[in-house]
Amino acid sequence: MTNNKRVLSPEQQEDLLSVLKVRFEKNMNRHEGLEWAKIQAKLEANPDKLWSLNEMEQTGGEPDVVGYDEKKDEYIFYDCSAESPKGRRSVCYDREALESRKKHKPENSAIDMATSMGIELLSEEQYRELQKLGNFDMKTSSWVQTPSDIRELGGALFCDRRYGQVFLYHNGADSYYAARGFRGSLRV
């Protein structure tokens, strides 16, 4: 039985597919050689993934197709908003970091939000791949997947683009800033 909260109404589905198609056609450099009709068919066959894409869209991520995995027959979507998605900022890294804060706790964590949306945080490698498609996070920054050895020591990683370069930084996992959010990926 499907969880109805994770299924879009026919109208929501139609609206989202229209937005995604327009973005797809406007940014062909992100997905050369891919055809919208095949992507739409795959999306329509996976309503749970459409729901996740809608969550990405609703939080300001502007998801778009950035690749295709032939071995797994999956289209890869990343958040392609110019800056870190507005509806996902001011969050610490994960639940442990959130619970460790004694004062001024943020409302949520990046890992918890991504999990509830059915997406994953970009890895550093994925973040760098995204930056080959345009200039992202010129004023903001985005948490990225953090190796467990760094996380066990209380740290977490984030990236941004400044001075024509992509930078990887570290911070306490419990930190949060109005200009830091996270970007997600989804495979359909």
ABEGO torsion letter per residue (X at the ends): XBBAAABBBAAAAAAAAAAAAAAAAABAAABBGBBAAAAAAAAAABAAAAAAAAAAAAAGAGBBBAEBBAAAGBBBBBBABABBBAAABGBBABAAAAAABABGBBABBAAAAAAAAGBBBBBAAAAAAAAAAEBBGAABBBBBBBBAAAAAAGBBBBBBBBGGBBBBBBBBAABBBAABBBBBBBBX
